[in-house]
Amino acid sequence: MSLPLYDAVKVTQDLVRCPSVTPANAGALDVLQQALEALGFVCTRLPFSEEGTDDVDNLYARLGTAGPNFCFAGHTDVVPVGDAGDWSHDPFAATISDGRLHGRGVVDMKGAIGAFVAATSRLLREKEASSLPGSISFLITGDEEGVAINGTVKMLQWLEEQGEELDFCLVGEPTNPSVLGDMIKIGRRGSMNGWITVAGTQGHVAYPHLADNPIPRLLQIMNGLDALPLDQGNDHFQPSNLEITEIEVGNTATNVIPAEAKCRFNIRFNTEQTADDLITQVQRICDAVKAQGPEGSDVTCKVQVSGDAFLTPPGYLSDLIAGAVGKVTGQQPALSTTGGTSDARFIKNYCPVSEFGLISQTMHKVDEQVAVSDIEKLADIYTEILRGFFDENRAV
């Protein structure tokens, strides 16, 4: 009995029709598992939970036991649709209109998963799984658009405990700014969030000597953060940047000095920086302002690092992807580290990882959509990547 040959667009539609708004699974992983098991994959569901967070379901699937193990990674969870009435089509109907597939998650990133599945089924039509010089695996989480606690991080830890090794990984995030074939992501800047609170003493504005206004001290800190010298970037990364994203006093009265003032900031940093060094610099600014304040005043700073900067140096994996892109599209993709974070920031601790997917213009937007032809071409590209990887004469 021959193995099924999957259509990337049809698989994408089946996935989009599962309203898997993070952290809900809504049947999306069931659709994927059913397709992969029909191709001979051994599938393991990995539900994880942690106190204070939502339970999340995940899927690891592997075809073969030998190395090297080529892994497709991604997520089936999607962001909320907003007001569904603003959409031209039902966001979970997966409607095709004028050659474009509409729906939440078609770009980010169910279209890529559909292309993963289609490409794998094509390879297995060409060559039996038992003859592959290695394995294919899928690492699919339901927690990428959420807090990313019960997803890829814990899956990777589980793989390590099981003795499972990933040799190379391709993440299907939407990487192309304008045209399919524009860009491959070979790294990402790190991301750090910070919360600063300056405590004062509430009082009447007409009697400032009886109060302690925290706002001027917070402004000093913010000025210090804004002036913090970072870097000019390097050959692979744009400059690091610090942005103040919120100021909060919570004062609804015009004649009251507030008891505290807060701000929030984010730093996107490249490989010229380390998270520990940035934390030290921020804390030094806070400590200096605190030392200038009246006795008993306080400044607290809480920092959370959501990902370190990383680079997968150009080489075998980026060449493999770029070669497939060029063969299918004629494009010579740029190797980039721009954009936000992705789960590649976790995978890079285990194996070389790069990202290539659809055009990013409509991700997270109302009327998220993609050209049907782009999903089909993406499946062609992934097929060429697998063919190249499993060529017995390849040089790794």
N, C-alpha and C positions, 0 to 999 in steps of 0.2 A: 504494500500500500504506500503510495507516494505521500510525501509530506505536503501540508498545505502551502500555497503560495499567497502571501498576504498582500493586499493593496494598502499602501501607506495612507491614502486619503480615507479609505473606509475604516481603518483602525483608528485614525485620528477622530473621525466622527463618533465612533463608538465610545471613545474616551471622553470627548467633550460632552456627550449626553449624560455623563455621570457628573452631577453638580458637586464636585469635590473641592468646595471652598475650604481652605485650610482651617482646621486640621482634619476635616471630614474626608473619608475615603470614598463614600457614596458609590461603591462598586467599581471604581476605576482600576484598582489593583486586581480585582477579580477578572476584568476584561483582559488585562495584560497577562495574568497568570494562565488563563485558559488558552490564550494564543501561544504562549511559550511552551506550555506543557505539550501542546499538539506538535511542536517542533522537536520535542525530546528533552527539553530543559528540566532539570530538577529544581523545583521552586520551594523556597522557604519563606514563610511569612514571619516577619519580625516585629511584632507589636511591642512598643516600649512606652513606659509611663514614668512619671516622676512627680512627687508631691508638689502641688502648686502649678502644674502644667497640664495641658490637655494630653490625653492618650493619643498615640499616633500609630498607624499601621504602616509597615514598610515591606518591601519584597526584594529578596536576593534570589537570582536564578542563574544557574550555570549549566552549560552544555559542554561535556567533556571533563576530564580530570587532569589531563596533562598540562604542563606549561609550554609556552607562555600563555597567560590569561589576559585576553583583551576585554576590557570592561566598558560597556555603555552605561553612563550614569545620568540620572535626572530625577524629576519629580512629577507627580500627578496632582499635587495640590495646586490650587489657583487662588488668586486674590478675589475679594468680593466684586460683584458686578456693578455696585452702586445702584442707581435707579434704573431698573430694567426697562422702564418706559422710555428712557433716553436712547435705547438701542434700536437700530433699524430692523433687527431680527432677534428672536428669542435667544438669549445668550447661551442657552444650553440645548438648543435644537440642532446645532451643527448644520445650519442652512448653507447651501451652495447657491450663490447668485452672481451672475455675470463673471463666472470663472473664479470667484473668490469664496473661500470657506470662512464663515462668520461664527464666532463663539468665544466665550471666555476660556482661555488656555490654549487656543489653536497655535499661538505663537510661543507662549511661555507656559509649558513647553510640550504640550501633547502632540503637536505636529512632528516634533523631533522624535518622540517615542514611537509614533506610528511609523516613521521612517526607519528607526532602529529595527523594528519588527520586520518590516518589509525587506530590508536589506539582508537581514539574517536568513529569512526564508528563501531568498534568491540564492544566497551562497550555498545553502543546504540542498537546493535543487541541482546545483552544479557539482557539488562534492559532498560525499557522505560525511557525517559527523565523525565517524571512526577514522577517517583518513585525514582529518585536520591536524596539523602539527601544533596543537595547542587547544585552548578553550575559549569560549565566548561567555561572558557573563553580563547580567543586568543588575545594577544597583539603583533601585528606584525608591525614593522616599515620599512620604506624605507630609513632610514638615520643612520644606524649603522656604515657603512663603511665610511661615510662622516664626517661632522663636528659635528654631533649629536646635532644639535640645534632644528631642526623642526621635531624631531621624538619622541622617548620614553619619554623624559623630558616633552614635551608639552602634550603628550597623558596622562601621569600620572596626570598632573595638570587638564586636562579635566575630567578624571575619578573622581577626588576628587570633582570638581565643580558639577558633576552630582550625587554625593552621592554613586558612585560605589566603592566598597571595594574589594580588593584582599586579600585573607587570606594566600595563599601559592603560590609561583611561581617557575616554572621550566623553565630555559632558555636552549635552545637546542644548545648552542655553542659547537664546537668540543673540548672535554676535554681530550680525551684519547691519551697518547703519542704513544703507540705501539699496544695495543690490546683492542678491545671493552670490557669495563668493568674495565679498569685500574684505572680510576680516576673520582672522583666527585669534582667539585669546590664548596667550601663553603665560599669563600671570594676572594678578590682580593687586591693586593697592590694599593695604590693611585699613581697618576701620575701628575707630575708638570713640565711644560716647562718654561724655562727662557731665556731672551734675554738681554745681557749686552752690552752697548755701552760706550766706553771711548773716549772722545773728546780731540783732541790735536790741534796743529797748523802746517799746512803743510809748508815744507821748503826744502832747498837743503841740502843733506847729508854732504856737505863740510862745511856748516855753521850751525851746530846744535844749537848754541846759539841763532839763530834767529828763531828757530822752537821749537815745543814741541812734542816729539814722544810719542804717546799714547800706543804703543805696550808694552813697559816694564811694564806699570801700568796694562794693561790687563793681562799680564803674572802673575803678582802678584795676581790678583784676581783669575785667574784660579788655581794657586797653592793653594790659600786659599780654594777654592771650593773643590779641589781634596783631601785636607787634612782634610776636615770638618768631625769631628767625628759624626757618625750616631748611629748605634746600631749593635748588634749581632743577631738580629732576636728574635723569641720566639717560643713557642710550635707549632704555626700554620703558622708562616711566616718566610721566608728567610730574611736575613739582607737587610736593605734599601741600595740603591746605587745611587750615583750621577755620571753621565757620561757627559763629555763635548762632544757635538756632531758636532760642527762646529766652525771654526775660520775664520773670514773674514776681510780682510784689503782693498781689491779692488785696490791695487797699482800695476800698470803695468810697472812702471819705476824702474830702478835700483838705481837712484840717487835722489830719492824724499822721504822725510819723510812724511808719510801719515797723513791726517787730523783726521782720526778716526780709531778705531779698534773695532771689535765686536766679540762676541762669543755667542753660544747657548748651553744650557745644559738641561738635563732631570733628574729628581729625581723620582725613583720608591720607595715609602715608605710604611712601614707597620704600624700596629696599635701602635707601640712604638712612632710614630711621629704624629704631627699634621701639616697640611699645613701652618697654621699661624706661628707656631714656626720655621718651615723651612724657610719661607719667611723672618722672622726676622733675622735668622742666615746669610742668603745670603746677606741681605741688610747691616748688620753690617760689613761684609767683604768689600763690595763695598764702604761704607762710610769711612772706615779706609784708604783705598787706595786713595780715593778722597781727604781726608784731608792732605795726604802727597804730593799731586801734587801742581804744581804752581798755583798762584792766577788766577782764571778765568777758570781753568780746570773743566771738568764735567764728572761724571759717572752716567749713568742712568741704571736702572734695571727694566725690565718689566717681570711679572710672570703671568702665566695662569695655574690654577689648573683644570685639565680635569676630575679628579675623586678622591674621598677620599678613603683611605683604609677602608675595612669593613670585618666583619666576621659574618657569620650566624653560631652560635655555634652548634656543633654536637648535634643532637636530633631527633625530630620527622621527619622532612623533609629529612635529610640525611639518617636516618634509613629506611624510606619508599623507597627512591631511591636505596639504597644499597641492600635492601632485594629483590627488583625487579631485579636488576642486577645479584645478586647471583643466583636467581631462573632460569634466562634465560641462563646465561653464565657460572655459576660456579665460577666466579671471586669474590674476595673480594676487592672492589675498595678502593684506598687510598683517604682520604679526604684532598684536597690540596687547596692552595691559589696561586699557581704559575701562570706564564704567564702574558699576557698583561691585558688590561682592557676590559670590556664588558658592555652592558647596564644594567647588574645586579647592577652596581654601582649606578644607579638611582633608580632601583626598591627596593633596600634594605631600602630606606626611607619609604616605604609603607607597606612592608610585608616581612616575611622570604623568602629568595630566594637562590636557589642552581642551579648549571649548570651541565648538562650531555648531551653529544651528541656523535658524531662519532670520528674516529681517526684523529688527527690533522696534520699528516705528510705532506699532499699535499695541505693544504689550502693556498690560495694566490699564488700558484706556477703554472707554466706551467704544463699542463696535470694533473690538479686537478682531482682526481678520488677516488672512494670508491668501496669496494666489495659489490656487490648486496646483498649478504647474511648479511652484516653488517647493511644495511638499514632495512632489514626484521627483524633482531634480535632487532634492536633499536625500531621498532614498537612493537615487543613483550614486550620489557622492559617498554615502555610507557603504554602499555595495563595493565601490572601488577601493575604499579604505580596507574593508575586510579582505578583499581579493589580494591587495598588496601585502597586508599583514600576514596572511596565511600562504603566501608564495614561499615554497620551500627554499628558494634560492635567495630570499631576502637577507640583507645584512643588517642585523640589529646592533 
